[in-house]
Each structure stands twice: as C-alpha cells, then as structure tokens.
Amino acid sequence: MSEVSLLRRGTALLAGLGLGLALSACAPKPVGHDLFPLGEGHQWRYDVKTEWENNVIEHEPLVMETLGQSPLDDGPAWLRRSDAGISYWLRGDETGIYRVATKSELDADPRYDKERRYVLKAPLTAGSTWQSDTTAYLLQRRQEFPREIRHTHPAVKMVYSIEATGLVVDSRAGRFEGCVKVKGQASLRLFADPVVGWKDMPLITQEWYCPGVGLVRLVREEPANSTFLTGGTLTMELLEWK
C-alpha cells in the first residue's frame, strides 16, 4: 500500500502513497496509474472481513472515492477519501504512485509523510522491491494496556515486492485480467509469553491490483499464537466499483 491503505478500527492498510507529477492530459502519466486510478469520480466498495484467533469473525463495509486534485502546501495532489473519515493525498511520476499526506477526522491539518510511501514502484516487473513503514493493525495484548500494539510500535519497516504480473483475479466484483500481486513482509519482536519469551511476529500483506480498476483484494496476516497476544487475518475484497 502500498499501505495501504484501511479501516474503521484504524487499520489504514491502504495508506502507502505520495509526491510527484499531476496526472493530466498535459503531463506524462505516472507509472502504475492504470493499476491505481487517481482521477476524480472513481468509487470502490469493499467487504472487510476480520478473522480473529479466538474464532470471532467480523465484517465491515468500506467505501473509497477519488475527489480530484486538492491543494497542499507544496502544490496539488490527488485526493482519496474513505467513509471511515480518512483522507489520502497522492502523487505519481516515473518512479510510481506514492502518498504525500493523510488526515483523519481528528486532525486539524494534513499530516505529511517524511518520505515517499509507495503504493506501486517502478519498474512494475516481478522481483521489484521497495520499503515503507507499516504498523501492527491486528496484533493486540490480551491483558495489558494499551491493547493495540500499534500504539507502542507505530513504525515498522516492511519490504514490498512485486510477486507476479499478468494474473487473473476472481472477486465478487467480477473477473479481472492482467493483474499485479504485491507482497509485503515485516516482523515485530514482542514478548509472547513466559515460556516462549521474545518472538518475531510476522506482519504479511498481499495486494492484487488490476488494470482500470485498482485494488481488488488485500489480505493482511498478523498471527500471534501466544498466551499474551492475539492476532488475526483481515481480508478486503472488492464488491463494486466505478
């Protein structure tokens, strides 16, 4: 996302984007623009399913929309907004699509990214890699406060790679061809329990982007398998788009 971006409980997995040339008829189209549309008037409706390790399953709807160009202190950027109340500003150039800033309903002003947070980075070929910060969106402490790990570990370096191109993806929104799969991997060292002690907890993201559509599916895995911690798997699937 590619963090991307994400959800109402603060899982902004779609947040991963940022600073470059405006997409217009006069400017060259940025790398990845067809796989992650930025122009005004697009809307995506997703089903977000969270499967917790205690066998509880939750579903939430999520709607994302593009609102066109919006001014920032250093120039215009493309604005996306979710119905969870989070806004994302993005730009793109010959290096790819990346995020510039974010803003929640609690923020008075946009919060600028210190460095480019790529959603898709050139070259868009299998094996390409890049890095960006992530956090733990699902891992929680069973007893201690604050329960959410992200409050104490807000920035974890994740390595993203393009695993495959030219894929066919089936979803509830239909079948899409020529898709790109991106995988992100990170680990977070936490105290699991008195028996195991400290343990490297994996954070794994898989994202599928399809031409003319954008993000069709996202899977986030944060297993804990610990007496002190709990985790789960989040799946975000496209239902409708325009």
C-alpha positions as CSV (number, residue, x, y, z in Angstrom):
1,M,0.0,0.0,0.0
2,S,1.1,0.2,-0.6
3,E,-0.2,0.6,2.6
4,V,-2.2,0.8,2.2
5,S,-4.2,1.7,2.8
6,L,-7.5,0.9,5.6
7,L,-10.2,0.6,8.0
8,R,-12.5,2.0,10.7
9,R,-10.6,0.5,13.6
10,G,-7.5,2.4,12.5
11,T,-6.2,-0.2,10.0
12,A,-5.4,2.2,7.3
13,L,-3.8,-0.5,5.2
14,L,-4.4,1.4,2.1
15,A,-2.2,4.2,3.2
16,G,1.0,3.9,1.3
17,L,1.1,6.6,-1.3
18,G,2.8,10.1,-2.2
19,L,4.7,13.3,-4.1
20,G,5.2,13.8,-7.9
21,L,3.6,14.9,-11.2
22,A,-0.1,15.7,-11.5
23,L,-2.0,13.3,-13.8
24,S,-3.4,15.4,-16.6
25,A,-3.7,15.5,-20.3
26,C,-0.6,17.6,-20.5
27,A,1.7,15.7,-18.1
28,P,3.1,12.2,-18.7
29,K,1.0,9.5,-17.0
30,P,2.8,8.2,-13.9
31,V,3.9,4.6,-13.7
32,G,1.1,2.5,-12.3
33,H,-1.7,4.9,-13.0
34,D,-3.8,2.2,-14.7
35,L,-3.4,-0.1,-11.7
36,F,-4.2,2.6,-9.1
37,P,-6.5,5.2,-10.7
38,L,-6.1,8.7,-9.3
39,G,-8.6,10.8,-11.3
40,E,-11.8,12.2,-10.0
41,G,-15.1,10.3,-9.9
42,H,-14.0,6.7,-9.1
43,Q,-15.6,4.8,-6.2
44,W,-14.8,1.4,-4.7
45,R,-17.0,-0.6,-2.3
46,Y,-15.3,-3.3,-0.3
47,D,-16.2,-6.0,2.2
48,V,-13.7,-6.1,5.0
49,K,-13.6,-9.4,6.9
50,T,-11.5,-9.8,10.1
51,E,-10.9,-13.3,11.4
52,W,-9.6,-13.2,15.0
53,E,-7.6,-16.0,16.6
54,N,-10.5,-16.6,19.1
55,N,-12.6,-17.6,16.1
56,V,-14.7,-14.4,16.1
57,I,-15.4,-13.2,12.5
58,E,-16.4,-9.5,11.8
59,H,-17.5,-7.9,8.6
60,E,-17.4,-4.1,7.8
61,P,-18.2,-2.2,4.7
62,L,-15.6,0.2,3.3
63,V,-16.1,2.8,0.5
64,M,-13.2,4.7,-1.1
65,E,-13.7,7.5,-3.6
66,T,-11.4,9.8,-5.6
67,L,-12.2,13.5,-5.3
68,G,-9.8,15.1,-7.9
69,Q,-6.9,17.4,-7.3
70,S,-6.6,19.2,-3.9
71,P,-4.1,21.9,-2.9
72,L,-1.4,21.2,-0.4
73,D,1.4,23.5,0.9
74,D,3.8,22.2,-1.8
75,G,1.3,22.0,-4.7
76,P,-1.7,19.9,-5.7
77,A,-2.1,16.2,-5.1
78,W,-4.8,13.7,-5.9
79,L,-7.3,13.3,-3.0
80,R,-8.8,10.0,-1.9
81,R,-11.3,9.6,1.0
82,S,-12.8,6.7,2.8
83,D,-16.1,6.6,4.5
84,A,-14.2,5.8,7.7
85,G,-13.2,9.5,7.6
86,I,-9.6,9.3,6.4
87,S,-8.3,11.4,3.6
88,Y,-5.2,10.5,1.5
89,W,-3.2,12.7,-0.9
90,L,-1.2,11.0,-3.6
91,R,1.0,11.9,-6.5
92,G,2.8,9.9,-9.2
93,D,5.7,10.2,-11.6
94,E,8.1,8.0,-13.5
95,T,9.0,6.2,-10.2
96,G,5.5,5.1,-9.4
97,I,2.5,6.0,-7.3
98,Y,3.1,7.3,-3.8
99,R,1.4,9.0,-0.8
100,V,2.0,12.6,0.2
101,A,-0.1,13.1,3.3
102,T,-3.1,11.8,5.4
103,K,-5.7,13.3,7.5
104,S,-8.2,11.8,9.9
105,E,-11.3,13.5,11.3
106,L,-9.4,14.3,14.5
107,D,-6.6,16.1,12.6
108,A,-6.8,19.8,12.1
109,D,-4.4,19.7,9.1
110,P,-3.0,17.0,6.8
111,R,-0.1,15.1,8.2
112,Y,2.8,15.0,5.7
113,D,4.8,11.8,5.1
114,K,8.5,12.3,5.8
115,E,9.5,10.2,2.9
116,R,7.7,8.7,-0.1
117,R,5.3,5.8,0.8
118,Y,4.9,3.9,-2.5
119,V,1.8,2.0,-3.4
120,L,3.4,0.8,-6.6
121,K,7.0,1.5,-7.5
122,A,8.7,1.2,-10.9
123,P,9.7,-1.0,-12.6
124,L,6.4,-2.9,-12.4
125,T,8.0,-6.2,-13.0
126,A,8.3,-9.4,-10.9
127,G,11.1,-9.1,-8.4
128,S,11.0,-5.3,-8.0
129,T,11.2,-4.2,-4.3
130,W,10.8,-1.2,-2.1
131,Q,10.4,-0.4,1.6
132,S,7.9,1.6,3.6
133,D,6.8,1.9,7.2
134,T,3.8,-0.1,8.5
135,T,2.5,-1.0,11.9
136,A,0.5,-3.8,13.6
137,Y,-3.1,-3.4,12.7
138,L,-4.4,-6.6,14.2
139,L,-2.0,-7.7,17.0
140,Q,-3.3,-6.9,20.5
141,R,-2.3,-7.6,24.0
142,R,-4.7,-9.8,25.9
143,Q,-4.3,-8.1,29.3
144,E,-2.0,-5.1,29.2
145,F,-3.0,-1.5,28.2
146,P,-3.0,-0.2,25.6
147,R,-4.1,-3.4,24.0
148,E,-3.3,-2.3,20.4
149,I,0.4,-2.9,19.6
150,R,0.3,-0.1,17.0
151,H,0.3,2.5,19.8
152,T,3.7,1.4,21.1
153,H,5.2,0.3,17.8
154,P,3.9,2.9,15.2
155,A,6.6,2.4,12.6
156,V,7.8,-1.0,11.4
157,K,9.9,-1.3,8.2
158,M,8.2,-3.5,5.7
159,V,9.8,-4.8,2.5
160,Y,7.4,-4.9,-0.5
161,S,7.9,-6.9,-3.7
162,I,6.1,-7.5,-6.9
163,E,5.5,-11.2,-6.8
164,A,3.8,-11.7,-10.1
165,T,2.2,-9.9,-13.1
166,G,-0.4,-10.8,-15.7
167,L,-2.6,-12.6,-13.1
168,V,-6.3,-13.4,-13.4
169,V,-8.2,-12.4,-10.2
170,D,-11.7,-13.6,-9.4
171,S,-13.7,-11.5,-7.0
172,R,-17.3,-10.7,-6.1
173,A,-16.9,-7.7,-8.4
174,G,-16.1,-9.9,-11.3
175,R,-13.0,-11.4,-13.1
176,F,-10.1,-9.2,-13.9
177,E,-7.0,-10.0,-16.0
178,G,-3.5,-8.6,-16.3
179,C,-3.3,-8.0,-12.5
180,V,-0.2,-7.4,-10.4
181,K,0.4,-9.0,-7.0
182,V,2.4,-7.2,-4.4
183,K,3.6,-8.8,-1.1
184,G,4.9,-7.0,1.9
185,Q,6.8,-8.7,4.7
186,A,7.9,-7.4,8.1
187,S,8.4,-8.7,11.6
188,L,7.9,-7.2,15.0
189,R,9.8,-8.6,18.1
190,L,7.4,-8.8,21.1
191,F,7.2,-10.7,24.4
192,A,4.9,-13.6,23.5
193,D,4.7,-15.3,26.9
194,P,6.9,-16.5,29.8
195,V,7.6,-19.9,28.1
196,V,8.5,-18.7,24.6
197,G,9.8,-15.3,25.7
198,W,10.5,-12.8,23.0
199,K,9.4,-13.8,19.5
200,D,9.5,-12.3,16.0
201,M,5.8,-11.8,15.0
202,P,5.3,-11.8,11.2
203,L,3.3,-9.0,9.5
204,I,2.3,-10.0,6.0
205,T,0.3,-8.1,3.4
206,Q,-0.8,-9.4,0.0
207,E,-2.4,-6.9,-2.5
208,W,-3.8,-7.5,-6.0
209,Y,-4.1,-4.5,-8.4
210,C,-5.9,-4.8,-11.7
211,P,-5.8,-2.6,-14.8
212,G,-8.5,0.1,-15.0
213,V,-9.9,-1.0,-11.6
214,G,-7.2,-0.6,-8.9
215,L,-7.1,-2.6,-5.6
216,V,-9.3,-5.7,-6.0
217,R,-8.2,-7.7,-3.0
218,L,-6.0,-7.3,0.1
219,V,-5.0,-9.9,2.7
220,R,-3.3,-8.9,6.0
221,E,-2.0,-11.6,8.2
222,E,-0.8,-11.0,11.8
223,P,-0.7,-14.3,13.6
224,A,0.2,-14.3,17.3
225,N,-0.3,-17.8,18.6
226,S,0.6,-16.6,22.1
227,T,-0.9,-16.5,25.6
228,F,0.0,-12.8,26.0
229,L,-1.0,-11.7,22.5
230,T,-3.8,-12.2,20.0
231,G,-3.9,-11.6,16.2
232,G,-5.8,-12.5,13.1
233,T,-6.3,-12.1,9.4
234,L,-8.0,-9.3,7.5
235,T,-9.3,-9.8,4.0
236,M,-10.6,-6.8,1.9
237,E,-12.5,-7.8,-1.2
238,L,-13.9,-5.5,-3.9
239,L,-17.7,-5.7,-4.3
240,E,-18.4,-2.9,-6.7
241,W,-16.5,-0.1,-8.5
242,K,-17.0,2.7,-11.0
